[in-house]
Amino acid sequence: MKDEKILVVKTEDVYREFGKFEGFLKTSLGEFLDFLKRYGFFRKRMEAEYDESTKQVIPYVVILDGNRVLLTKRTTKQSEKRLHNLYSLGIGGHVREEDGKTPQEAFLKGLEREMNEEAEVELKELEFLGLINSSSTEVSRVHLGVLFAGKGRFVSMKEKDLFEWHLVEFDELGKYLGVMEGWSKIAANVLLNLFRPQN
């Protein structure tokens, strides 16, 4: 709903605390939650969508199932027309005010809610990797990605009319870079650098 209040941070606070980085920045979960404690607040989504003075905080989880990676494609039934028919690596979405009493609690519970809403996954491990920032598009400039690797067994997407999905062999991931959303390209390169397929 466009009138809901979602978790944001001021763009200037992001750049002051983490530097004006482009792409991926490795940091710790503790450091990021401390940042949210100091600077996170809630704003009407409708106001935040086109105002670059704030960034909407988006948990972004890449699912790793053994040697395979979950790759999804948004269908034209999704509301965000700017992202139709592009491949995505991440599962996640906006953190709502009602997700928790504080920005940190809302972030952690919003992360869990988004995972449960979008996919059926038996998670064994959720590893925090760092932050994604991109100034390349009008969509990316108003969002801050919080990248996780979710390791476990993927069962199915729940919102079947909103996504097509595939489990792609890890060493095939690079072939999809040209048809991925911007954040997914960044996340894919992070994964290719950090992880190697398990034997």
C-alpha positions in Angstrom: 0.0 0.0 0.0 1.4 3.4 -1.0 0.2 5.1 2.2 2.0 2.7 4.6 5.0 4.0 6.5 8.3 2.3 5.7 11.8 2.4 7.1 14.1 5.0 5.6 17.4 6.7 6.4 18.6 10.1 5.1 20.9 9.8 2.1 23.4 12.2 3.7 23.6 10.1 6.9 24.4 7.0 4.8 27.2 8.8 3.0 28.5 10.4 6.1 28.7 7.2 8.0 29.7 4.8 5.2 31.2 7.1 2.6 29.7 7.8 -0.8 30.2 4.3 -2.0 28.9 2.9 -5.3 28.1 -0.8 -5.6 28.9 -3.0 -2.6 30.3 -2.1 0.8 31.3 -4.8 3.3 30.4 -4.0 6.8 29.1 -5.9 9.9 25.5 -6.5 10.9 26.2 -4.9 14.3 27.5 -1.7 12.7 24.5 -1.5 10.4 22.0 -2.1 13.2 23.7 0.6 15.2 23.4 2.9 12.2 19.6 2.2 12.1 19.3 2.8 15.8 20.8 6.3 15.3 19.4 7.3 12.0 16.4 5.1 11.0 12.9 6.5 10.9 9.6 5.8 9.2 8.1 7.8 6.3 5.1 7.4 4.1 6.0 5.2 1.1 4.3 7.5 -1.4 6.5 10.4 -0.3 9.7 8.3 -0.2 9.4 6.7 -3.7 10.5 9.8 -5.6 12.5 11.8 -3.0 16.3 11.2 -3.2 16.9 12.9 0.2 16.1 9.6 1.9 16.8 5.9 1.1 14.3 3.1 1.7 16.0 0.3 3.6 15.5 -3.0 1.7 16.6 -6.4 3.1 17.9 -8.4 0.1 18.4 -12.1 0.6 20.1 -14.3 -2.1 19.1 -18.0 -1.7 21.9 -20.5 -2.0 20.7 -24.2 -2.3 23.9 -26.2 -2.4 25.6 -25.5 -5.7 22.6 -23.6 -7.0 21.4 -20.0 -6.7 17.7 -18.9 -6.9 17.1 -16.6 -9.8 13.6 -15.0 -10.2 12.0 -12.8 -12.9 9.2 -10.4 -12.0 6.1 -10.8 -14.2 4.0 -7.9 -15.5 1.5 -8.5 -12.7 3.9 -6.8 -10.2 3.1 -3.2 -9.3 6.6 -1.8 -9.9 6.6 -1.4 -13.7 10.2 -0.1 -13.7 11.4 -3.6 -12.8 9.3 -5.9 -15.1 10.9 -8.7 -17.0 14.3 -8.4 -15.4 16.0 -11.2 -13.5 16.6 -10.8 -9.8 18.8 -12.6 -7.3 17.3 -11.1 -4.1 14.2 -11.8 -2.1 13.1 -8.9 0.1 11.1 -5.7 0.3 10.1 -2.7 2.4 10.3 -2.7 6.2 7.0 -1.4 7.6 6.5 0.6 10.8 4.3 -2.1 12.3 7.1 -4.7 11.9 8.7 -3.6 15.2 8.9 -1.0 18.0 12.3 0.3 16.9 14.0 0.7 13.5 16.4 -2.2 14.3 13.6 -4.5 15.5 11.4 -3.6 12.5 14.3 -4.3 10.2 15.0 -7.8 11.6 11.3 -8.7 11.8 10.6 -7.2 8.4 13.4 -9.3 6.9 11.8 -12.4 8.3 8.3 -11.4 7.1 9.4 -10.6 3.6 11.2 -14.0 3.3 8.1 -15.8 4.6 5.8 -13.9 2.2 7.8 -14.4 -0.9 9.3 -17.8 -0.7 9.2 -21.2 1.0 12.8 -21.9 2.1 14.2 -24.2 4.8 17.0 -21.9 5.9 20.1 -23.3 7.7 22.1 -20.1 7.8 21.5 -16.4 7.1 24.8 -14.6 6.5 25.0 -10.8 6.5 27.3 -9.6 3.7 27.0 -5.8 3.6 25.3 -2.9 1.8 24.3 -2.2 -1.8 24.1 1.4 -3.1 23.6 2.4 -6.7 22.9 5.8 -8.3 22.4 4.3 -11.8 18.6 4.5 -11.9 15.7 6.5 -10.4 14.6 3.3 -8.6 18.0 2.5 -7.1 18.8 6.1 -6.0 15.9 6.0 -3.4 16.8 2.6 -2.0 19.6 1.1 0.2 20.1 -2.7 -0.1 21.1 -4.8 2.9 22.6 -8.0 1.4 22.3 -11.4 3.0 23.1 -14.9 1.8 20.5 -17.4 2.8 21.8 -21.0 2.8 19.4 -23.9 2.8 16.8 -25.7 0.8 14.6 -23.8 -1.6 11.1 -25.3 -2.0 9.0 -22.8 -4.0 8.0 -19.1 -4.5 4.7 -18.3 -2.8 3.6 -15.4 -5.0 3.5 -17.6 -8.1 1.7 -15.0 -10.3 4.3 -12.4 -9.5 7.5 -14.4 -10.2 9.0 -16.9 -12.6 11.9 -18.7 -10.9 14.8 -21.1 -11.6 17.6 -22.7 -9.6 20.8 -21.9 -11.5 24.1 -23.7 -11.1 26.5 -21.4 -9.4 29.0 -21.5 -12.3 26.2 -20.5 -14.7 25.4 -17.3 -12.8 27.7 -15.0 -14.8 25.7 -15.8 -18.0 22.7 -13.9 -16.6 24.5 -10.7 -15.6 23.3 -8.9 -18.8 19.6 -9.4 -18.0 19.7 -8.7 -14.3 18.4 -5.7 -12.3 21.2 -3.4 -11.1 21.3 -4.7 -7.5 21.3 -8.3 -8.7 24.4 -7.6 -10.9 26.1 -6.2 -7.8 25.0 -9.1 -5.6 26.0 -11.6 -8.2 29.6 -10.3 -8.4 29.8 -10.3 -4.6 28.7 -13.9 -4.5 31.1 -15.0 -7.3 33.9 -13.4 -5.4 33.0 -14.7 -1.9 31.5 -18.2 -2.5 32.6 -21.3 -4.4 30.3 -24.2 -5.0 30.3 -26.9 -2.4 31.5 -30.4 -3.4 
